[in-house]
Amino acid sequence: MIDSNTSFYQRLATEALHGIALHQADGLRLLEDESLELLPLLQAAFQVRYRHFGRRVRVQILNNVQNGYCPEDCHYCAQSTTSAAPIAKYPVKPDSEILAEAERAYQAGAFRYCMVLAGRGPNPQRLAHMANLVQQIKARWPMEVCLSAGFIDQTMATSLKQAGLDRYNHNLNTAEGHYGAICHTHTYQDRLATLRAARAAGLEVCSGLIVGMGESNRDLWTVANTLRQLQARSIPVNFYLHIPGNALGAVAHGLTPEKCLRILCLFRFLNPDAELRAAGGREQHLRSLAPLSLYPANALFCAGYLNVGGQSAEEVKQMIVDAGFEWEQVQE
């Protein structure tokens, strides 16, 4: 006889495989029902992940091409105007350094190279500069390129698309109802407008969230469902790390390895064919269970994050192989 929990796992996988959106009640049960065993839940998520990505894992490397000097007051961010975190602030790196880091990312086996700039958004000169860098990178190395540079409109997005940019990143970070608790200098609708502009220009949308900023489980489901509606092709799930000096403080209480894995499963069931990335804070919050993140997620960062270190490419590759997965290479 199949018990109710077993049929629940099977239904989650079957509905996701047929493109049926996860109901909110099921999403909340997935996160809150302690009678649901973790391993069968991960196996159900893996069925969906395997259908779209097999055992392949895409590894992305970030380049923080500008650090600090941001006028926004995002309470979680070390680059925020309100943060007293002791970070090394610097303007945009020289082109030669950005291109050298792109080459190192390619040599390390990165599927995608992402350039990140702090700030509200690029002015015309900065936009042209980044478009030129995208063109140079795409001409030299056969890997995908992503850019995260703040708010853009459709005209700006079109310029980046014409330069060869593959994806534009702009994270929602949390649900609309919780947004006022983490930022005051812009709105949730501002973020949605940027994502819609990128999509309208033909860019793939990369957008995710930071878990552990005081949001509710209902907020988590709401973000996952919003990203489904936006047809986000890449979803980085970050787990909050407090950097001393940040306004938000140490709020990630109860963010256990199991809770992190359940959240990744939630996002996989709601976004079956999206590239789901276990992102910042993975090492600190998942700890010894990090390899299990590959069952719902098919992508990882390596070589660190914006202002926090991370696993090296060699360590990430070993974890992928040891867990029985395959490092996905770009097609030349």
Order of alpha helices (4+ residues) and beta strands (2+ residues): alpha-alpha-alpha-beta-alpha-beta-alpha-beta-alpha-beta-alpha-beta-beta-alpha-beta-alpha-beta-alpha-beta-alpha-beta
